[in-house]
Amino acid sequence: MLRGQAHGAAPLAGRPLRILYLHQHFSTPAGATATRSHALALALAARGHAVTLACGQYAGAETGLSQQFRFGRRQGALGPLRLVEYAIPCGNAQPLAARAGAFLRYTGRAAALALGHQWDLVIASSTPLTVALPALLARRLRGTPFLFEMRDPWPELPRAMGVGTPALWWGMDRLADAACRHAAAVVALSDGMAATALAHGAAPDRVAVVPNGCDLALFGPHIAPWRPDVARPWEALAVYAGAHGVANGLDQLLDAAGALHRLGEHRVRLLLVGEGSEKPRLQACAAAEGLANLSFLDPLPKTRLAALLAGCQVALHCLAPQPAFGEYTAPNKLMDALAAGLPVVTNVPGHAARVVAEGPCGIAVAPNDAAALASALAQLAAHSTRRQAMGEAARRQAVRRWDRRLLADRFCAVAEAAATQPAARLALA
């Protein structure tokens, strides 16, 4: 299996590549969601390639385009990138049926774009898994090689959470099989995702692990701190910034806040920043339980989030207590915390626990153990010297292991090699 290293092949005799990058949830750092595709597309453009990025309208995202939509789309330049945005709203707060409809509408528009031009490479970045369909069509009908980027393993995660039906999981299994078997390269964000790619039939020599990285310029000790008005001067702020969905298991943070309240621990305030289908219910539960030490904030642009992390004392990393999450996930919120130089408290075993053990740069607790989570927060609130040491270790690890620029170089090398795969118009098995 590749580890994200260069294959050594020159991109089509050294000429620039025409790359179509499909990511329905694209955002620039002006938005409040992940910016991996923005960074990777810019890295490809910096190597001289012509990159067109096609996206929808994801909740919390900012594409940088402001003109009116015409016939359901708008387009323009975003620095060296060409951006095509479709008027297809999508977000975690939508019902499942509405999101599924948005996935399929984007698939249709992206397929027309993939088939309507001559591309040297299509990059299909999931989620959603349906983004693989336009790439598979372009491969079959035009012989265009594609790179399949696996950000989350589907249907493994929905099946583990019991979201969907056996028939739906079966269909997603078949689509994942086709994407992994026919991709010129598969980029997985973690070793666990790479294992699922192999299980879906990907050739071992075409699988690369390129994890999420740290934006060391956007996050770090050089950023001016900001604390929201709700924070008291004596409080250590523990911030969770991310989706508020079923998979995030944020009831565990409410339980920890309740445990701290019962202990009479007033030095900690939990901040939950973001949006999602579970947020209204979580807010109602917090109000009913009188959790005065827990506050909710709306999603923040990445630049504002960087200031908040600079003004906080602890980062929280939380997921639902599912064993599959231990190795499947590669959350960017963990990378943001390391880059910001914050100690991390995580309830996720596996990869995340190993990351915080290094240094150490945080504390890992068992899933569904609110008492342990509350204890970890109380310890860090009480010992500023320990917090500082862990935060410094977090930043050192971010610089040494997770610099996004170095990981982007690896991704570009894999993409360039994928474009050299034979472009035979093979029927899909």
Summary of the structure (lengths in Angstrom):
residues: 429
radius of gyration: 21.4
end to end distance: 23.0
largest distance: 68.0
contacts: 1544
relative contact order: 0.14
helix: 43%
strand: 18%
